[in-house]
């Protein structure tokens, strides 16, 4: 007992003789060493678990798994199935997706590598130029193809906005957006033709008001056509010299009523 008490006292004196900073370093190293030992013990335990042969699937468990697999499409498409859970499932069962393409084929080839080692190949058709999820309505494409024959980009934008059409992103139309749309879809710009005039140009040539030209068109005296409602009226230049048009203009300038149209004359369809 005397010897043991003596050794403890000596150890205490030696410990007190050590520099306080060195004692702190020694204590920290000891803590790190103990933590490393605990980590190593945990890893060894996991290795032993992995080496053990997993238990086989019983017949009942196999039947339950098969039933769950049959219900998977219904569960996957159920509105109550959270999107986050679906993403987590896909991240678990898919290792990677390799996409290949070439200029010769208008499709993408997707090679899906599943976690179980099975590979699946899918072919997805590439969108044509200008086609994506923000693509404008097909009617807009057809409409601009017709309007560009008789209107500049600013006028086309106004027609589209008055008709309630929007861009693929839901914006209103502007001249710049129409120009970009034409470029994307390979449409040429507006080129004025010499064989037709607008309603405003017809009014200047006939030296009458815009309102009178509109009345002549409405009464069927002056042939004209419209691509769609709100679009400019297109008038063939030669039709300004028609006798019935000249007679109506002279009567209007004299303050007389516009003569009726020829009953046998058919109105030009605006469609």
C-alpha positions as a Markdown table, in Angstrom:
| # | Residue | x | y | z |
|---|---|---|---|---|
| 1 | Unk | 0.0 | 0.0 | 0.0 |
| 2 | Unk | 2.9 | 2.4 | 0.9 |
| 3 | Unk | 4.5 | 1.7 | -2.4 |
| 4 | Unk | 1.4 | 2.3 | -4.4 |
| 5 | Unk | 0.7 | 5.5 | -2.6 |
| 6 | Unk | 4.3 | 6.6 | -3.3 |
| 7 | Unk | 4.0 | 5.8 | -7.0 |
| 8 | Unk | 0.8 | 7.8 | -7.4 |
| 9 | Unk | 2.4 | 10.8 | -5.7 |
| 10 | Unk | 5.4 | 10.5 | -8.0 |
| 11 | Unk | 3.2 | 10.3 | -11.1 |
| 12 | Unk | 1.4 | 13.3 | -9.9 |
| 13 | Unk | 4.6 | 15.2 | -9.5 |
| 14 | Unk | 5.7 | 14.2 | -13.0 |
| 15 | Unk | 2.4 | 15.2 | -14.5 |
| 16 | Unk | 2.6 | 18.6 | -12.7 |
| 17 | Unk | 6.1 | 19.0 | -14.0 |
| 18 | Unk | 4.9 | 18.7 | -17.6 |
| 19 | Unk | 4.3 | 22.0 | -19.4 |
| 20 | Unk | 0.5 | 22.8 | -19.5 |
| 21 | Unk | 0.6 | 23.3 | -23.3 |
| 22 | Unk | 2.1 | 19.9 | -23.8 |
| 23 | Unk | -0.5 | 18.4 | -21.5 |
| 24 | Unk | -3.3 | 19.9 | -23.6 |
| 25 | Unk | -1.7 | 18.5 | -26.8 |
| 26 | Unk | -1.4 | 15.1 | -25.3 |
| 27 | Unk | -5.0 | 15.1 | -24.1 |
| 28 | Unk | -6.2 | 16.1 | -27.6 |
| 29 | Unk | -4.2 | 13.4 | -29.3 |
| 30 | Unk | -5.6 | 10.8 | -26.9 |
| 31 | Unk | -9.1 | 11.9 | -27.7 |
| 32 | Unk | -8.5 | 11.7 | -31.5 |
| 33 | Unk | -6.9 | 8.3 | -31.0 |
| 34 | Unk | -9.9 | 7.0 | -29.1 |
| 35 | Unk | -12.3 | 8.4 | -31.8 |
| 36 | Unk | -10.2 | 6.7 | -34.5 |
| 37 | Unk | -10.4 | 3.4 | -32.6 |
| 38 | Unk | -14.2 | 3.7 | -32.4 |
| 39 | Unk | -14.5 | 4.4 | -36.1 |
| 40 | Unk | -12.3 | 1.4 | -36.9 |
| 41 | Unk | -14.4 | -0.8 | -34.7 |
| 42 | Unk | -17.6 | 0.3 | -36.5 |
| 43 | Unk | -16.1 | -0.4 | -39.9 |
| 44 | Unk | -15.0 | -3.9 | -38.8 |
| 45 | Unk | -18.5 | -4.6 | -37.6 |
| 46 | Unk | -20.0 | -3.5 | -40.9 |
| 47 | Unk | -17.6 | -5.8 | -42.8 |
| 48 | Unk | -18.6 | -8.7 | -40.7 |
| 49 | Unk | -22.2 | -8.0 | -41.5 |
| 50 | Unk | -21.5 | -7.9 | -45.2 |
| 51 | Unk | -19.7 | -11.1 | -45.1 |
| 52 | Unk | -22.7 | -12.9 | -43.6 |
| 53 | Unk | -24.9 | -14.6 | -46.2 |
| 54 | Unk | -28.2 | -12.7 | -46.6 |
| 55 | Unk | -31.3 | -14.6 | -45.7 |
| 56 | Unk | -33.3 | -15.9 | -48.7 |
| 57 | Unk | -36.7 | -14.6 | -49.7 |
| 58 | Unk | -39.5 | -16.8 | -48.6 |
| 59 | Unk | -42.4 | -17.8 | -50.9 |
| 60 | Unk | -44.8 | -15.4 | -49.1 |
| 61 | Unk | -42.4 | -12.5 | -49.4 |
| 62 | Unk | -41.9 | -13.3 | -53.1 |
| 63 | Unk | -45.7 | -13.2 | -53.6 |
| 64 | Unk | -46.0 | -9.9 | -51.8 |
| 65 | Unk | -43.2 | -8.4 | -53.9 |
| 66 | Unk | -44.9 | -9.6 | -57.1 |
| 67 | Unk | -48.2 | -8.1 | -56.0 |
| 68 | Unk | -46.5 | -4.8 | -55.2 |
| 69 | Unk | -44.8 | -4.8 | -58.6 |
| 70 | Unk | -48.2 | -5.3 | -60.3 |
| 71 | Unk | -49.6 | -2.3 | -58.5 |
| 72 | Unk | -46.6 | 0.0 | -59.2 |
| 73 | Unk | -48.1 | 1.7 | -62.3 |
| 74 | Unk | -51.3 | 2.5 | -60.4 |
| 75 | Unk | -49.3 | 3.8 | -57.4 |
| 76 | Unk | -46.9 | 5.7 | -59.6 |
| 77 | Unk | -49.7 | 7.5 | -61.5 |
| 78 | Unk | -51.8 | 8.2 | -58.3 |
| 79 | Unk | -52.2 | 11.9 | -57.8 |
| 80 | Unk | -51.4 | 11.4 | -54.1 |
| 81 | Unk | -47.9 | 10.0 | -54.9 |
| 82 | Unk | -45.4 | 12.8 | -54.0 |
| 83 | Unk | -43.0 | 13.8 | -56.8 |
| 84 | Unk | -40.1 | 13.8 | -54.2 |
| 85 | Unk | -40.7 | 10.1 | -53.6 |
| 86 | Unk | -40.7 | 9.3 | -57.3 |
| 87 | Unk | -37.4 | 11.2 | -57.8 |
| 88 | Unk | -35.9 | 9.3 | -54.8 |
| 89 | Unk | -37.0 | 6.0 | -56.3 |
| 90 | Unk | -35.5 | 6.9 | -59.7 |
| 91 | Unk | -32.2 | 8.0 | -58.2 |
| 92 | Unk | -32.0 | 4.6 | -56.4 |
| 93 | Unk | -32.7 | 2.3 | -59.3 |
| 94 | Unk | -31.0 | 4.2 | -62.1 |
| 95 | Unk | -27.2 | 4.4 | -62.1 |
| 96 | Unk | -26.8 | 6.6 | -65.2 |
| 97 | Unk | -28.3 | 7.6 | -68.5 |
| 98 | Unk | -26.0 | 7.8 | -71.6 |
| 99 | Unk | -27.4 | 9.9 | -74.4 |
| 100 | Unk | -25.9 | 9.7 | -78.0 |
| 101 | Unk | -26.9 | 11.5 | -81.1 |
| 102 | Unk | -25.7 | 12.1 | -84.6 |
| 103 | Unk | -26.4 | 14.5 | -87.5 |
| 104 | Unk | -27.7 | 11.7 | -89.7 |
| 105 | Unk | -30.5 | 10.7 | -87.5 |
| 106 | Unk | -33.3 | 12.9 | -86.1 |
| 107 | Unk | -33.4 | 11.2 | -82.8 |
| 108 | Unk | -31.6 | 10.7 | -79.4 |
| 109 | Unk | -30.6 | 7.3 | -78.2 |
| 110 | Unk | -30.8 | 6.8 | -74.5 |
| 111 | Unk | -29.0 | 4.0 | -72.7 |
| 112 | Unk | -30.5 | 3.5 | -69.2 |
| 113 | Unk | -28.2 | 1.6 | -66.8 |
| 114 | Unk | -30.3 | 0.2 | -64.0 |
| 115 | Unk | -28.8 | -0.7 | -60.6 |
| 116 | Unk | -29.5 | -4.4 | -61.1 |
| 117 | Unk | -27.2 | -4.5 | -64.1 |
| 118 | Unk | -29.9 | -4.5 | -66.8 |
| 119 | Unk | -29.6 | -1.9 | -69.6 |
| 120 | Unk | -32.5 | -0.4 | -71.6 |
| 121 | Unk | -32.3 | 1.5 | -74.9 |
| 122 | Unk | -34.8 | 4.1 | -75.8 |
| 123 | Unk | -35.1 | 6.3 | -79.0 |
| 124 | Unk | -36.5 | 9.8 | -78.6 |
| 125 | Unk | -37.3 | 12.0 | -81.6 |
| 126 | Unk | -35.5 | 15.3 | -81.6 |
| 127 | Unk | -37.6 | 18.4 | -81.8 |
| 128 | Unk | -37.4 | 20.3 | -85.0 |
| 129 | Unk | -35.9 | 23.8 | -85.0 |
| 130 | Unk | -38.2 | 26.2 | -83.2 |
| 131 | Unk | -40.2 | 23.4 | -81.6 |
| 132 | Unk | -40.1 | 23.1 | -77.8 |
| 133 | Unk | -42.4 | 23.3 | -74.8 |
| 134 | Unk | -42.6 | 27.1 | -75.2 |
| 135 | Unk | -43.7 | 26.9 | -78.8 |
| 136 | Unk | -46.5 | 29.2 | -79.8 |
| 137 | Unk | -49.9 | 27.8 | -81.0 |
| 138 | Unk | -49.8 | 26.2 | -84.4 |
| 139 | Unk | -52.5 | 28.6 | -85.5 |
| 140 | Unk | -50.0 | 31.5 | -84.9 |
| 141 | Unk | -47.5 | 29.9 | -87.2 |
| 142 | Unk | -50.1 | 29.5 | -90.0 |
| 143 | Unk | -51.4 | 33.1 | -89.4 |
| 144 | Unk | -48.0 | 34.7 | -89.5 |
| 145 | Unk | -47.2 | 32.8 | -92.7 |
| 146 | Unk | -50.2 | 34.5 | -94.3 |
| 147 | Unk | -49.8 | 37.9 | -92.7 |
| 148 | Unk | -46.1 | 38.2 | -93.7 |
| 149 | Unk | -47.3 | 38.4 | -97.3 |
| 150 | Unk | -49.1 | 41.7 | -96.7 |
| 151 | Unk | -47.9 | 43.1 | -93.4 |
| 152 | Unk | -44.6 | 44.2 | -91.8 |
| 153 | Unk | -43.6 | 42.9 | -88.4 |
| 154 | Unk | -45.1 | 45.8 | -86.4 |
| 155 | Unk | -48.5 | 45.4 | -88.1 |
| 156 | Unk | -48.4 | 41.6 | -87.6 |
| 157 | Unk | -47.7 | 42.1 | -83.9 |
| 158 | Unk | -50.7 | 44.4 | -83.6 |
| 159 | Unk | -53.0 | 41.9 | -85.4 |
| 160 | Unk | -51.9 | 39.1 | -83.1 |
| 161 | Unk | -52.4 | 41.1 | -80.0 |
| 162 | Unk | -55.9 | 42.3 | -81.0 |
| 163 | Unk | -56.8 | 38.7 | -81.7 |
| 164 | Unk | -55.6 | 37.7 | -78.3 |
| 165 | Unk | -52.7 | 35.5 | -79.3 |
| 166 | Unk | -49.6 | 35.3 | -77.1 |
| 167 | Unk | -46.1 | 34.0 | -77.5 |
| 168 | Unk | -45.0 | 30.6 | -76.3 |
| 169 | Unk | -43.9 | 32.3 | -73.0 |
| 170 | Unk | -47.2 | 34.0 | -72.7 |
| 171 | Unk | -46.0 | 37.5 | -73.6 |
| 172 | Unk | -47.7 | 40.0 | -75.9 |
| 173 | Unk | -46.3 | 40.4 | -79.4 |
| 174 | Unk | -43.9 | 43.1 | -80.6 |
| 175 | Unk | -42.1 | 43.7 | -83.9 |
| 176 | Unk | -38.9 | 42.3 | -82.4 |
| 177 | Unk | -40.6 | 39.1 | -81.2 |
| 178 | Unk | -42.3 | 38.6 | -84.6 |
| 179 | Unk | -39.0 | 39.0 | -86.3 |
| 180 | Unk | -37.4 | 36.4 | -84.0 |
| 181 | Unk | -40.3 | 34.1 | -84.6 |
| 182 | Unk | -39.9 | 34.4 | -88.4 |
| 183 | Unk | -36.2 | 33.7 | -88.1 |
| 184 | Unk | -36.8 | 30.6 | -86.0 |
| 185 | Unk | -39.4 | 29.2 | -88.4 |
| 186 | Unk | -37.5 | 30.1 | -91.6 |
| 187 | Unk | -39.9 | 32.8 | -92.8 |
| 188 | Unk | -38.8 | 35.7 | -95.0 |
| 189 | Unk | -39.7 | 39.2 | -94.2 |
| 190 | Unk | -42.5 | 41.3 | -95.7 |
| 191 | Unk | -41.9 | 42.6 | -99.2 |
| 192 | Unk | -44.3 | 45.1 | -100.6 |
| 193 | Unk | -45.9 | 44.2 | -104.0 |
| 194 | Unk | -46.7 | 46.7 | -106.7 |
| 195 | Unk | -50.0 | 45.0 | -107.7 |
| 196 | Unk | -51.9 | 45.6 | -104.5 |
| 197 | Unk | -52.5 | 48.5 | -102.0 |
| 198 | Unk | -53.8 | 48.8 | -98.4 |
| 199 | Unk | -57.0 | 50.6 | -97.6 |
| 200 | Unk | -55.0 | 53.7 | -96.5 |
| 201 | Unk | -53.1 | 53.7 | -99.8 |
| 202 | Unk | -56.3 | 53.3 | -101.8 |
| 203 | Unk | -57.8 | 56.3 | -100.0 |
| 204 | Unk | -54.9 | 58.5 | -101.0 |
| 205 | Unk | -55.0 | 57.3 | -104.6 |
| 206 | Unk | -58.7 | 57.8 | -104.9 |
| 207 | Unk | -58.4 | 61.1 | -103.0 |
| 208 | Unk | -61.2 | 60.2 | -100.6 |
| 209 | Unk | -61.5 | 59.4 | -97.0 |
| 210 | Unk | -60.5 | 56.2 | -95.3 |
| 211 | Unk | -64.2 | 55.9 | -94.2 |
| 212 | Unk | -65.4 | 56.0 | -97.8 |
| 213 | Unk | -63.0 | 53.2 | -98.9 |
| 214 | Unk | -64.2 | 51.1 | -96.0 |
| 215 | Unk | -67.8 | 51.7 | -97.0 |
| 216 | Unk | -67.0 | 50.7 | -100.6 |
| 217 | Unk | -65.5 | 47.5 | -99.4 |
| 218 | Unk | -68.4 | 46.8 | -97.1 |
| 219 | Unk | -71.0 | 47.3 | -99.9 |
| 220 | Unk | -69.0 | 45.1 | -102.2 |
| 221 | Unk | -68.2 | 47.9 | -104.7 |
| 222 | Unk | -64.5 | 47.7 | -104.1 |
| 223 | Unk | -63.2 | 44.1 | -104.1 |
| 224 | Unk | -60.8 | 43.4 | -101.1 |
| 225 | Unk | -59.7 | 40.6 | -98.9 |
| 226 | Unk | -58.6 | 40.1 | -95.4 |
| 227 | Unk | -56.4 | 37.2 | -94.2 |
| 228 | Unk | -58.1 | 37.3 | -90.8 |
| 229 | Unk | -60.3 | 39.8 | -88.9 |
| 230 | Unk | -58.2 | 42.8 | -87.7 |
| 231 | Unk | -55.7 | 42.2 | -90.5 |
| 232 | Unk | -55.2 | 45.0 | -93.1 |
| 233 | Unk | -57.5 | 44.9 | -96.2 |
| 234 | Unk | -55.6 | 44.0 | -99.4 |
| 235 | Unk | -56.9 | 45.6 | -102.5 |
| 236 | Unk | -55.6 | 44.9 | -106.0 |
| 237 | Unk | -54.3 | 48.1 | -107.6 |
| 238 | Unk | -56.2 | 47.6 | -110.8 |
| 239 | Unk | -59.5 | 47.4 | -109.0 |
| 240 | Unk | -59.3 | 51.1 | -108.2 |
| 241 | Unk | -60.0 | 51.8 | -111.9 |
| 242 | Unk | -63.2 | 49.7 | -112.0 |
| 243 | Unk | -66.1 | 51.7 | -113.5 |
| 244 | Unk | -68.3 | 51.0 | -110.5 |
| 245 | Unk | -65.6 | 52.2 | -108.1 |
| 246 | Unk | -65.1 | 55.4 | -110.1 |
| 247 | Unk | -68.8 | 56.1 | -110.3 |
| 248 | Unk | -69.1 | 55.6 | -106.5 |
| 249 | Unk | -66.2 | 58.0 | -105.9 |
| 250 | Unk | -67.7 | 60.7 | -108.2 |
| 251 | Unk | -71.1 | 60.4 | -106.6 |
| 252 | Unk | -69.5 | 60.7 | -103.1 |
| 253 | Unk | -67.6 | 63.8 | -104.1 |
| 254 | Unk | -70.8 | 65.4 | -105.5 |
| 255 | Unk | -72.5 | 64.7 | -102.2 |
| 256 | Unk | -74.8 | 62.1 | -103.7 |
| 257 | Unk | -75.6 | 58.6 | -102.4 |
| 258 | Unk | -73.3 | 55.9 | -103.5 |
| 259 | Unk | -74.9 | 53.9 | -106.3 |
| 260 | Unk | -75.9 | 50.3 | -105.5 |
| 261 | Unk | -73.7 | 47.5 | -106.6 |
| 262 | Unk | -74.6 | 45.4 | -109.6 |
| 263 | Unk | -77.0 | 42.7 | -108.4 |
| 264 | Unk | -75.1 | 40.1 | -110.5 |
| 265 | Unk | -71.8 | 41.1 | -109.0 |
| 266 | Unk | -70.6 | 38.6 | -106.3 |
| 267 | Unk | -68.7 | 39.8 | -103.2 |
| 268 | Unk | -65.2 | 38.6 | -102.8 |
| 269 | Unk | -64.9 | 36.2 | -99.9 |
| 270 | Unk | -62.6 | 37.5 | -97.2 |
| 271 | Unk | -61.6 | 33.9 | -96.3 |
